[in-house]
């Protein structure tokens, strides 16, 4: 479970995140929805510990992430905004590297690596260097290495961005599986269909603030639109309320 | 048998990073090739140059003397032709032009008046035509001059004996050259390029890995994902720096090995040097040079982390490598007197130590220890600076 309370981040005079508060629960998929530049990536970066908040608190499974960042990170699996692979390492080696950094014992690590690559349909790439992978394959390997330590909380920053239909479906399947395993999944997106198809709970962010928080139905009701897209546009402040 | 206790978590993580960086960079064929080239070129050029110098010295002993007007001085010509390594030949019609055209190194001209002057015991004039601007023929010219001086002294002695005077009376001075430097020191002076090669290897060997693991990691977009792992930044930086330090050490060992292997093939004894390179020298070289790899790796990692792009990092690497070059060039041009404070200056200390080891007059272990400790401490400071950079969001996200 991840709880963010009154998170703030400034870049100079610009408030990129300006008091974001929400909770992402276990066994749930939470969507961070917002237009480009709304502060989604900055919020996630603070949650997964690569940016220090200028204000507010973060709790990961009741661990104060700003005071104990490594303990919090150990409970997180992250597909960050920049999820580059090492072109000269194979898929198996990329996953193994992260597992070793998490301190997994080698027998268990081999077992998990193989299982992950099989589940994500990456066995044909297992021992090929990543230099020639497609965008979808790179994303899946990046997800695999984020999950090798079986984290309770999974953060995905625009996981389907730029993927083709098949890869998008594969990523959605992963998200559903993680939810079914009782994990807390938080992902950001600016794609409406995706959020409405997957999320139990949606946090709409615009201008660094949470403008709405609720189930898809609650959001539709709140904005007074039948379509979630119209609701989103209204909530994000770009449209005229009816 | 006692098993070592388990390493602390951060140390195990640093080791994981180290192994990954080494595996990753050793698969980079193009980078490996460029490192190999930069390591090999130096020793090969050195060996070639030294071989040429030795050959030239040998040439000077075997001298061909074209003589114009040989029949004016048959006794001199005969004496010359009896000296070992001397070949007398007929001189060209225009000696000065021939020397200028470099068809001859040196020409001896005996004027027609020689015989007359010689018979009447007047100083008989004889000309040595040579080009003083040509460094490569100096050995030959000096040999000819020495031969003529020797002939002159011998005839003079005979004349004095003929007049009943001891030749010793005409030799008020007996000049002896006492060489203070050991032959190994003289060899070291000629071999002073080797310390430079070894120091350069510490830079070129670590360079590729240091830039790839820092600026390259960020440019590929893999840095953010790496920082999400529960690993202290210090462990990440330590693993990366140690990996590049090991690469630098490998380069240093290859370079030192090649240079010493070359020493066996170079005819050093023909240069008047009896240079014997043994295991103690090799141990000394390594003791002096290996700690500097920690320094080069950490300074390169720090600077490359600071750089905004991989390209920019490579530019900085080119500037950093000037440091050993300046020291090496200064050391070759102006012989460095060993001063104790020099051991406390990174790079300079190593240069002085390497030169000393090759000169066969290595200082005590304290000097090695001081130089190594200074390197490790400086490397530690640079590592802390790198960690501070990795904690800086502007650096990590390139804002």
Interface residues (C-beta under 8 A of the other chain):
Chain A: X11 X45 X48 X49 X50 X51 X52 X69 X70 X71 X73 X74 X76 X78 X79 X80 X81 X82 X83 X84 X85 X86 X87 X88 X89 X93 X97 X98 X100 X101 X102 X103 X129 X142 X145 X146
Chain B: X9 X12 X13 X16 X17 X20 X23 X24 X27 X28 X220 X221 X222 X223 X224 X225 X227 X228 X229 X230 X231 X232 X393 X396 X397 X399
